[in-house]
Amino acid sequence: MIEFLEGISNNYIEILNNIILLFGLGFLYAASNVSPKSKKIVPSILSGIIIGLFILMIMINPWSIQEGLIFDVRSVILSVSAYFFGLIPALVSMILPIIYRMIIGGSGVYSGVFTILISVGIGLSWHHIRKVLQLKSIVIEFYLFGLLVHLLVWSGFVMISYPNNFILMRETFVPFIVVFPVVSMLLLLVIKNQKDRIEITKTLQEQELLLKSIIDSPNSMEIFALDLNLKYLAYNRFHQKSMNNYYGIAINVGDDYLDKILNSKMRERISDMLFHALQGQTLVKTIEIETSQNKFYEERYTPILKQNQVIGVTVISYEVTERKNYENSILYLSYYDHLTGLGNRRLYQEKLAQLEINKDFPLSIVMADINGLKLMNDAFSHDAGDELLVKASQVMTKHFNTYGEVYRIGGDEFVILLPNSSDQFTNQLINELNSDLSQTAVKGVSISVSFGYSTAYHLDEVKQVARKAEENMYAHKIASISSNRNLLIKTLQKTLYEKNPREEAHCKRVSVVSKALGLAIGLDSEQLGLLEVISFLHDIGKIAIDEEVLNKKDQLSTQEWEKVKKHPEIGYRILSTVPEYFEVASDILSHHERYDGNGYPRGLKGEQIPLRARILSIADAYDAMVNKRPYNEQKTHEAAMIEIKENRGTQFDPSLVDVFIKHFGSEPFFQKKNETYKK
């Protein structure tokens, strides 16, 4: 027994040797780059074999109390490796130790195998146990791990024969319950640090790869970093390619960046930006490249900081020409009229304020309003109205731009600012302009503009003068509006006759027939006069129809016919703008309505149709039948009368048809009434 106890005391040296060997292996592993856990089977098996060989090496150098009773630190390495390396390496690693322990045999064989099994079991199950414990300190957790493993291993010594088992438990209490838990904790920390280091290294490598991929991925963005001496630290592929394309030079890390910039103005600008960035400022600027006009880049200079100290600068540069052009177009549209290219109301107001500051007196303000724009739109479409605005603006610009600026401030309103221009001089310019405008035509119609102006000689008069100029313009417009519109309608009528020469003769004949029918039903001279006006203007809406359609010799297509059917509405819109024609505008609109309600454009029926329009309908139809048309066969007087009679009550007013046939049915109308209209 004394020898037994002496053996235990002497073998503490062997315990220390085991621990030293264990930590030697642990630090050797820590120096490697091997990850503790692999998802692949073959590497996991190889890890288990290597761990098993480590354990076998430790078991070959145990401390032995007596034959068959050997002790070592296998419980430490088995439990720790099971915890970190996982199931497959743990199962593989315990095969060799179990075989070796059974070969050695002795009274402690069952206790030895139990030590291997319980160590692996605790190591594998600790991930579940720690979730229950939820300890915040990793050191305490690892210590409890080692303590639990070795409490169970130590309790397994009861399997040894009595009384050696209890003596052994008492003598091994310090190594297994005091020393080995601490050793386990330290080894766990070593391997955890290795695991964390590998994971951090892997993450850094992945992030570095990702960052490099992100930096190199833009095909239109230059990214590079410079140190305090403006030498390259790093750059992306696009910057490298750009430097080669623009300057024909290769760049390398360590090269002086500014030495690569050949253009002196560009080098000076970039040097200034880099200087401010190295002072800690972040700069973002959109610049026009010195070596390429109308090419814009956005450049971002950001200082690189380390512990709040600037150690370099990062530069990001990319082309924004398309964006800049778009921004410029938006800015242009905010100050200029897209149709005429003139400044708009916003630019006018800013310019007026600037002239007030500069005190460019006398300052004349001229207001201008285009006459007949709506009539032009109605008669010829909005394209013609736009042409009117453009031509008028061009003539005004030609006359005024030497002395001031022209602005379009509304649909048909313009304003001209004339600094250093007296009242008399402004009046002279307007008179010269009016003469030029009268000789400029759109669709055969001379341009007419109403002007009003006033002159400020002192700063406090400017706002009052602007209002006065507008008032004068409206006064002039009101005074001349009737004559202007009358003139425009006569011009439109003349233009229509020039487009379609048959139209004038047709209108004259319709006038004769409609007046004769009106006289037959007892209309007074005023109504007969209106019938004459209606007859001459009833087709004025055809001014908006293409000349090719009006003079087409073949039958009209459905689409062309639909265009022709619009002429009553167009004529109504044209005439309704002039007070003198209000009364007849409705007749013009209705002259293609049918008595049965199947006409156009409104589908009026019976006496809903104005009387003068019903009279005009018969006269218009009669003349169309008895005269040659490109796509209609000419009829005799008798045939025309028969067709009018057949359409009595459907197309035509039955009472008017009866009067027409009674008075004019016996012989050709124009031979009876007026030979000069015979065609």
C-alpha positions in Angstrom: 0.0 0.0 0.0 2.9 2.3 0.9 4.5 1.6 -2.5 1.1 2.3 -4.2 0.9 5.7 -2.5 4.5 6.6 -3.3 3.8 5.7 -6.9 1.0 8.2 -7.0 3.2 11.0 -5.6 6.0 10.2 -8.0 3.8 10.2 -11.0 2.8 13.9 -10.7 5.9 14.6 -12.8 4.4 12.4 -15.6 1.1 14.4 -15.3 3.1 17.6 -16.0 4.8 15.9 -18.9 1.4 15.0 -20.4 0.2 18.6 -20.0 3.3 20.0 -21.6 2.9 17.6 -24.5 -0.8 18.5 -24.8 -0.1 22.2 -25.0 2.7 21.6 -27.4 0.3 19.9 -29.7 -2.3 22.7 -29.1 0.1 25.5 -30.0 1.3 23.5 -33.0 -2.3 23.4 -34.2 -2.7 27.1 -33.4 0.2 27.9 -35.7 -1.5 26.1 -38.6 -4.3 27.3 -40.8 -6.4 24.2 -40.4 -10.1 24.9 -39.7 -11.5 22.9 -36.7 -14.6 21.7 -38.6 -15.1 20.6 -42.2 -18.4 19.8 -43.9 -16.7 17.2 -46.2 -16.4 13.6 -45.1 -12.9 12.8 -46.2 -11.2 15.8 -44.4 -13.3 15.0 -41.3 -12.1 11.4 -41.3 -8.5 12.5 -41.8 -8.9 15.0 -38.9 -10.2 12.2 -36.7 -7.3 9.9 -37.6 -4.8 12.7 -36.8 -6.5 13.4 -33.4 -6.5 9.7 -32.6 -2.8 9.5 -33.3 -2.2 12.6 -31.0 -4.2 10.8 -28.2 -2.3 7.6 -28.9 1.0 9.5 -28.5 -0.2 10.8 -25.1 -1.4 7.4 -24.0 2.0 5.9 -24.8 3.5 8.4 -22.3 1.2 8.0 -19.3 1.8 7.9 -15.6 1.1 4.5 -14.2 0.2 3.8 -10.6 0.4 0.0 -10.9 0.0 -2.5 -13.7 -3.3 -1.9 -15.6 -3.9 1.5 -14.0 -2.6 4.2 -16.3 -3.6 7.9 -16.4 -3.1 10.7 -19.0 -4.8 13.8 -20.4 -6.7 11.9 -23.1 -10.0 13.1 -21.5 -9.0 16.7 -22.2 -8.1 16.3 -25.8 -11.0 13.9 -26.6 -13.6 16.2 -25.1 -12.1 19.4 -26.6 -11.7 17.8 -30.1 -15.3 16.5 -30.0 -16.6 19.9 -29.1 -14.7 21.7 -31.9 -14.3 19.1 -34.6 -17.7 17.5 -34.5 -19.2 14.0 -34.8 -17.2 12.2 -37.5 -13.7 13.3 -36.3 -14.7 12.5 -32.7 -16.0 9.0 -33.5 -12.9 8.3 -35.7 -10.5 9.7 -33.1 -11.7 7.4 -30.3 -11.3 4.2 -32.2 -7.5 3.9 -31.8 -7.5 4.9 -28.1 -10.2 2.3 -27.2 -8.3 -0.4 -29.1 -5.0 0.5 -27.5 -6.6 0.7 -24.0 -8.1 -2.7 -24.4 -4.8 -4.2 -25.5 -3.1 -2.9 -22.4 -5.8 -4.4 -20.2 -5.5 -4.5 -16.4 -8.0 -3.6 -13.7 -8.6 -0.1 -15.1 -9.6 -1.2 -18.6 -13.3 -0.5 -18.1 -12.6 2.8 -16.4 -10.3 3.7 -19.3 -12.8 3.0 -22.0 -15.5 4.8 -20.0 -13.2 7.8 -19.9 -12.9 7.9 -23.7 -16.7 7.5 -24.2 -17.8 10.0 -21.6 -15.2 12.6 -22.8 -16.4 12.3 -26.4 -20.1 12.3 -25.3 -19.8 15.5 -23.3 -17.8 17.2 -26.1 -20.5 16.4 -28.7 -23.5 17.3 -26.5 -22.0 20.5 -25.0 -23.5 22.7 -27.8 -27.0 21.8 -26.4 -26.0 22.1 -22.8 -24.6 25.6 -23.3 -27.9 26.8 -24.7 -29.5 25.8 -21.4 -26.8 27.4 -19.2 -26.7 30.6 -21.3 -23.4 31.8 -19.7 -22.1 35.2 -20.8 -18.5 34.5 -19.9 -16.7 32.1 -22.3 -14.0 31.5 -19.7 -16.5 30.3 -17.1 -18.3 28.2 -19.7 -15.1 26.5 -20.8 -14.1 25.9 -17.2 -17.5 24.3 -16.4 -17.1 22.2 -19.5 -13.8 20.8 -18.3 -15.1 20.4 -14.8 -18.2 18.4 -15.9 -16.1 16.1 -18.1 -13.6 15.3 -15.4 -16.1 14.9 -12.6 -17.8 12.2 -14.7 -14.4 10.7 -15.7 -13.3 10.8 -12.0 -16.5 9.2 -10.9 -15.9 6.3 -13.3 -12.9 5.2 -11.2 -15.4 3.3 -9.0 -15.2 0.6 -11.7 -11.8 -0.2 -10.4 -11.6 -3.0 -7.8 -12.1 -2.2 -4.2 -10.3 -0.8 -2.1 -7.9 0.7 -4.8 -10.8 2.6 -6.4 -11.5 4.9 -3.5 -7.8 5.3 -2.7 -7.3 6.2 -6.3 -10.2 8.7 -6.4 -8.8 10.4 -3.4 -5.3 10.6 -4.8 -6.4 11.8 -8.3 -8.9 14.3 -7.0 -6.4 17.2 -7.5 -5.3 16.3 -11.1 -8.8 15.5 -12.3 -11.0 18.0 -10.4 -8.6 20.9 -10.0 -5.9 20.7 -12.7 -7.6 19.1 -15.7 -10.6 21.5 -15.9 -8.2 24.4 -16.0 -6.1 22.6 -18.7 -9.3 21.9 -20.7 -10.4 25.6 -20.4 -7.0 26.8 -21.6 -6.9 24.3 -24.5 -10.5 25.3 -25.5 -9.4 29.0 -25.5 -6.4 28.2 -27.7 -8.5 26.3 -30.3 -11.3 28.9 -30.2 -8.8 31.6 -30.9 -7.5 29.6 -33.8 -11.0 29.0 -35.1 -11.9 32.7 -34.7 -8.6 33.7 -36.4 -9.3 31.4 -39.4 -12.9 32.7 -39.7 -11.7 36.3 -39.5 -9.1 35.6 -42.1 -11.6 33.9 -44.3 -14.1 36.8 -43.9 -11.3 39.4 -44.6 -10.3 37.4 -47.7 -13.9 37.3 -48.9 -14.5 40.9 -48.1 -11.2 41.8 -49.9 -12.3 39.8 -52.9 -15.8 41.3 -52.8 -14.3 44.8 -52.4 -12.0 44.2 -55.3 -14.8 42.9 -57.4 -17.0 45.9 -56.5 -14.2 48.3 -57.3 -13.3 46.6 -60.6 -16.9 46.0 -61.7 -17.9 49.5 -62.8 -17.1 50.0 -66.5 -17.4 53.8 -66.3 -16.1 54.7 -62.8 -12.5 55.4 -62.0 -11.5 54.6 -58.4 -8.0 55.0 -57.0 -6.3 55.8 -53.7 -3.2 58.0 -53.1 -0.9 58.4 -50.1 0.2 61.6 -48.5 2.8 62.1 -51.2 0.1 61.6 -53.9 1.5 58.2 -54.9 -0.7 55.3 -55.9 -1.8 53.0 -53.1 -4.4 51.2 -55.2 -6.6 51.6 -58.3 -9.3 49.7 -60.2 -9.0 48.3 -63.7 -11.1 51.1 -65.3 -8.8 53.8 -64.0 -5.8 51.8 -65.3 -7.5 51.5 -68.7 -8.5 55.1 -68.8 -5.0 56.3 -68.0 -3.7 54.2 -70.8 -6.4 55.3 -73.3 -6.1 59.1 -72.5 -2.4 59.4 -71.9 -0.9 56.2 -73.4 0.9 55.4 -70.1 0.9 52.4 -67.8 0.5 53.0 -64.0 1.8 51.1 -61.1 1.4 51.2 -57.3 3.9 53.8 -56.0 3.9 56.0 -59.1 3.3 59.7 -58.6 -0.2 60.4 -59.8 0.2 64.1 -60.7 3.2 63.3 -62.9 0.8 61.3 -65.1 -1.5 64.3 -65.7 -0.1 66.1 -68.8 -2.6 69.0 -69.2 -1.4 71.9 -67.0 -4.9 73.3 -66.2 -6.2 69.8 -65.3 -3.1 69.1 -63.1 -3.6 72.4 -61.3 -7.3 71.8 -60.7 -6.7 68.2 -59.4 -3.8 69.3 -57.3 -6.0 71.9 -55.6 -8.7 69.3 -54.9 -6.2 66.8 -53.5 -4.7 69.5 -51.3 -8.1 70.2 -49.7 -8.9 66.5 -49.3 -5.6 65.9 -47.5 -6.7 68.7 -45.1 -9.6 66.5 -44.2 -12.3 67.9 -46.5 -14.6 65.8 -48.6 -15.1 67.4 -52.0 -17.7 66.6 -54.7 -17.6 68.6 -57.9 -19.0 68.3 -61.4 -16.4 69.6 -63.9 -16.0 70.0 -67.6 -12.9 68.1 -68.8 -10.2 70.5 -69.9 -9.1 68.3 -72.7 -12.6 67.6 -74.1 -15.3 70.3 -74.5 -18.8 69.4 -73.5 -17.6 66.3 -71.6 -18.5 66.4 -67.9 -17.3 64.3 -65.0 -18.3 64.1 -61.3 -15.2 63.8 -59.0 -15.3 62.8 -55.4 -12.3 63.3 -53.2 -12.5 61.6 -49.7 -9.7 61.7 -47.1 -8.5 58.3 -45.8 -8.4 58.4 -42.0 -6.5 56.2 -39.5 -7.1 57.0 -35.9 -8.5 60.4 -36.9 -5.3 61.2 -38.9 -5.4 61.7 -42.7 -3.1 59.1 -44.3 -4.2 59.5 -47.9 -7.1 60.3 -50.2 -9.6 58.2 -52.3 -10.7 59.6 -55.7 -13.8 58.4 -57.5 -14.5 59.9 -60.9 -17.2 59.0 -63.5 -18.7 60.6 -66.6 -22.0 62.5 -66.1 -22.2 64.1 -69.6 -25.6 62.6 -70.3 -26.9 63.6 -66.9 -25.4 67.1 -67.2 -27.0 67.6 -70.6 -30.3 66.5 -69.2 -30.0 68.9 -66.2 -29.0 71.7 -68.6 -32.0 70.9 -70.8 -34.3 71.1 -67.7 -32.6 74.4 -66.7 -33.0 75.7 -70.2 -36.7 74.9 -70.3 -37.1 76.6 -67.0 -35.8 79.9 -68.5 -36.6 79.6 -72.2 -39.7 78.9 -74.3 -39.3 75.6 -76.1 -41.2 76.7 -79.3 -39.6 80.1 -80.0 -36.3 79.8 -78.1 -37.0 83.1 -76.4 -36.7 83.7 -72.7 -39.8 83.0 -70.7 -41.6 84.9 -68.0 -39.1 83.8 -65.3 -36.1 85.0 -67.3 -38.0 88.2 -68.1 -38.6 88.9 -64.4 -35.0 88.2 -63.4 -33.7 90.4 -66.2 -36.0 93.2 -65.3 -34.8 93.0 -61.7 -31.2 93.1 -63.0 -31.9 96.2 -65.1 -33.4 97.9 -62.1 -30.2 97.2 -60.2 -28.0 98.4 -63.1 -30.2 101.5 -63.4 -30.2 101.3 -67.2 -32.6 104.2 -67.7 -34.5 105.3 -69.6 -36.0 101.7 -69.7 -38.8 101.0 -72.2 -41.0 98.0 -71.7 -43.0 96.9 -74.8 -45.9 94.5 -74.5 -47.0 92.6 -77.6 -49.9 90.3 -78.3 -50.3 88.2 -81.5 -53.6 88.9 -83.2 -55.6 86.0 -84.6 -53.7 83.1 -83.0 -56.9 81.2 -82.2 -58.3 81.8 -85.6 -55.1 80.5 -87.1 -55.3 77.4 -84.9 -59.0 76.8 -85.8 -58.5 77.4 -89.5 -55.2 75.6 -90.2 -54.4 73.5 -87.1 -52.1 74.2 -84.2 -49.0 73.7 -86.4 -50.0 76.8 -88.3 -50.5 78.6 -85.0 -47.0 77.6 -83.9 -45.6 78.8 -87.2 -47.3 82.2 -86.6 -45.7 82.4 -83.1 -42.3 81.4 -84.4 -42.3 83.8 -87.4 -43.6 86.7 -85.3 -40.9 86.1 -82.7 -38.2 86.0 -85.4 -39.3 89.3 -86.8 -39.4 90.9 -83.4 -36.0 89.5 -82.4 -34.5 90.8 -85.7 -35.8 94.3 -84.9 -35.2 94.5 -81.1 -32.2 92.3 -80.3 -29.7 95.0 -81.1 -31.2 97.2 -78.4 -32.8 94.8 -76.0 -34.3 91.3 -75.5 -37.6 89.7 -76.5 -39.4 87.3 -74.2 -42.5 85.1 -74.6 -44.4 85.3 -71.4 -47.7 83.6 -72.4 -49.5 81.8 -75.2 -49.6 84.8 -77.6 -48.0 87.4 -75.3 -44.5 88.8 -75.7 -42.5 91.5 -73.8 -39.5 93.4 -75.0 -37.1 95.1 -72.6 -35.2 98.1 -74.1 -32.6 99.5 -71.7 -31.3 103.0 -72.5 -34.2 103.6 -74.9 -36.3 106.7 -74.9 -40.0 106.9 -75.6 -39.5 108.3 -79.1 -36.9 105.7 -80.0 -39.2 102.9 -78.9 -42.1 104.2 -80.9 -39.9 104.4 -84.0 -38.8 100.8 -83.5 -42.4 99.6 -83.2 -43.5 101.5 -86.4 -40.6 99.9 -88.3 -41.5 96.5 -86.9 -45.2 96.8 -87.8 -44.2 97.5 -91.4 -42.0 94.4 -91.5 -44.7 92.2 -89.9 -47.3 93.3 -92.4 -45.1 91.9 -95.2 -44.7 88.5 -93.4 -47.4 86.0 -93.9 -48.4 82.5 -92.6 -50.7 80.5 -94.8 -51.3 83.6 -96.8 -52.3 85.7 -93.8 -50.2 88.7 -92.8 -49.0 88.7 -89.2 -50.7 91.3 -87.0 -49.5 92.2 -83.6 -51.0 94.6 -81.0 -48.3 96.6 -79.2 -48.3 98.8 -76.1 -45.3 100.4 -74.4 -44.2 102.8 -71.7 -40.9 104.2 -70.6 -39.4 104.4 -67.1 -36.9 107.2 -66.4 -36.5 106.4 -62.6 -36.3 103.3 -60.5 -39.6 103.8 -58.7 -41.4 104.0 -62.1 -40.5 100.4 -63.3 -43.5 98.5 -61.9 -45.9 101.2 -62.9 -44.5 101.3 -66.4 -44.8 97.6 -66.8 -48.5 97.8 -65.9 -49.0 100.8 -68.2 -47.4 99.0 -71.2 -49.8 96.1 -70.7 -52.8 98.4 -70.4 -51.7 100.2 -73.6 -51.3 96.9 -75.4 -54.8 95.8 -74.4 -56.3 99.1 -75.4 -54.8 98.9 -78.8 -55.9 95.3 -79.2 -59.5 96.1 -78.2 -59.6 99.1 -80.6 -58.4 97.0 -83.6 -59.7 93.5 -82.7 -62.8 93.7 -84.9 -61.1 95.0 -88.0 -58.2 92.6 -87.5 -60.5 89.6 -87.3 -62.7 90.8 -90.2 -59.6 91.2 -92.3 -58.4 87.7 -91.2 -61.7 86.1 -92.2 -61.6 87.8 -95.6 -58.0 86.7 -96.0 -59.0 83.1 -95.2 -61.9 83.3 -97.7 -59.5 84.6 -100.3 -57.0 81.8 -99.5 -59.7 79.2 -99.8 -60.7 80.5 -103.2 -57.1 80.3 -104.3 -56.8 76.8 -103.1 -60.0 75.7 -104.8 -61.0 78.0 -107.6 -64.4 76.2 -108.1 -65.3 77.3 -104.5 -65.8 81.0 -105.4 -68.1 80.3 -108.3 -70.0 77.8 -106.2 -70.5 80.3 -103.4 -71.8 82.9 -105.9 -74.3 80.5 -107.4 -75.5 79.3 -103.9 -75.9 83.0 -102.9 -78.2 83.6 -105.9 -80.3 80.4 -105.3 -80.6 80.9 -101.5 -81.6 84.5 -101.9 -84.2 83.6 -104.5 -85.7 80.9 -102.3 -85.6 83.3 -99.3 -87.4 85.9 -101.3 -90.0 83.3 -102.4 -90.9 82.5 -98.8 -91.1 86.2 -97.9 -87.9 87.0 -96.0 -87.1 90.6 -95.5 -84.1 92.4 -96.9 -82.0 92.0 -93.7 -82.5 88.2 -93.7 -81.8 88.1 -97.4 -78.5 90.0 -96.7 -77.6 87.4 -94.0 -78.4 84.6 -96.5 -75.9 86.2 -98.9 -73.2 86.3 -96.2 -73.9 82.7 -95.2 -73.7 81.6 -98.8 -70.3 83.1 -99.3 -68.9 81.8 -96.0 -70.6 78.4 -95.6 -67.6 76.5 -96.7 -64.9 78.6 -95.1 -64.1 75.7 -92.8 -62.6 73.9 -95.8 -59.6 76.2 -95.4 -58.3 73.6 -92.9 -58.6 70.7 -95.4 -55.7 69.7 -97.6 -55.8 71.1 -101.1 -55.2 67.6 -102.5 -58.4 66.4 -100.9 -60.5 69.4 -102.0 -59.3 69.0 -105.6 -59.3 65.2 -105.7 -60.8 63.9 -109.0 -61.6 60.4 -107.7 -64.1 59.5 -105.0 -63.0 60.4 -101.5 -61.9 57.6 -99.1 -63.7 57.1 -95.8 -60.9 58.9 -93.9 -60.8 61.8 -96.4 -64.6 62.1 -96.2 -64.5 62.3 -92.4 -62.0 65.2 -92.7 -64.3 67.0 -95.2 -67.3 66.6 -92.8 -65.4 68.6 -90.2 -65.6 71.8 -92.2 -68.9 73.1 -90.6 -67.4 72.9 -87.1 -64.2 74.5 -88.2 -66.1 77.3 -90.0 -68.2 77.8 -86.8 -65.1 78.2 -84.6 -63.6 80.7 -87.0 -66.7 82.9 -87.3 -67.7 82.7 -83.7 -64.6 84.6 -82.7 -65.9 87.7 -84.5 -68.9 89.5 -83.0 -70.2 90.6 -86.4 -70.5 86.9 -87.4 -72.1 85.5 -84.2 -75.6 85.5 -85.8 -74.6 83.4 -88.9 -72.0 81.1 -87.2 -74.8 78.7 -86.1 -76.1 78.6 -89.7 -72.7 77.7 -91.0 -72.5 74.9 -88.3 -75.9 73.5 -89.4 -75.9 73.7 -93.2 -75.2 69.9 -93.5 -77.9 68.8 -91.0 -80.8 66.7 -92.5 -84.5 67.3 -91.8 -84.8 63.6 -90.6 -81.9 64.1 -88.1 -79.3 62.0 -90.0 -77.1 64.9 -90.9 -73.9 66.2 -89.3 -72.3 67.4 -87.1 -75.0 67.6 -84.4 -77.8 65.4 -85.8 -80.4 68.2 -85.5 -83.9 67.4 -86.7 -86.8 69.3 -88.3 -87.1 72.9 -87.1 -84.2 72.4 -84.7 -82.2 73.3 -87.8 -82.1 77.1 -88.3 -84.2 78.3 -91.2 -81.4 79.9 -93.0 -79.4 76.7 -92.8 -82.4 74.7 -94.2 -82.6 77.2 -97.2 -78.8 76.9 -97.7 -79.0 73.1 -97.6 -81.3 73.1 -100.7 -79.4 75.7 -102.6 -76.0 74.0 -101.9 -77.4 70.6 -102.9 -79.0 71.9 -106.1 -75.8 73.7 -107.2 -73.7 70.6 -106.5 -76.0 68.4 -108.7 -76.3 70.7 -111.7 -72.6 71.6 -111.9 -69.7 69.4 -112.7 -67.8 68.0 -109.7 -64.6 65.9 -109.7 -66.3 62.8 -108.3 -70.1 63.5 -109.1 -71.8 63.1 -112.4 -73.4 66.4 -113.5 -77.3 66.2 -113.5 -79.8 68.1 -115.6 -82.1 70.7 -113.9 -85.0 68.2 -114.2 -83.0 65.4 -112.6 -81.9 67.7 -109.8 -85.5 68.7 -109.1 -86.6 65.1 -109.0 -83.9 64.2 -106.5 -84.7 67.2 -104.3 -88.4 66.2 -104.4 -87.4 62.5 -103.5 -85.6 63.8 -100.4 -88.5 66.0 -99.3 -89.0 65.4 -95.6 -85.8 63.4 -95.2 -82.8 65.5 -96.3 -84.7 68.8 -96.9 -87.5 70.8 -95.3 -90.7 69.7 -97.1 -92.3 73.1 -97.1 -89.2 74.7 -98.6 -89.0 71.9 -101.2 -92.5 72.7 -102.3 -91.8 76.4 -102.7 -88.5 75.7 -104.5 -90.1 73.3 -107.0 -93.2 75.6 -107.5 -91.1 78.7 -108.3 -88.0 77.2 -110.0 -88.9 73.7 -111.2 -89.9 74.5 -114.8 -86.6 75.4 -116.3 -82.8 75.6 -115.5 -82.4 78.0 -112.6 -79.6 80.2 -113.7 -80.9 80.6 -117.3 -84.1 81.9 -115.7 -82.6 84.1 -113.1 -79.2 85.3 -114.2 -77.4 84.1 -117.3 -74.1 85.4 -116.0 -74.0 82.5 -113.5 -74.5 79.9 -116.1 -71.5 77.5 -116.1 
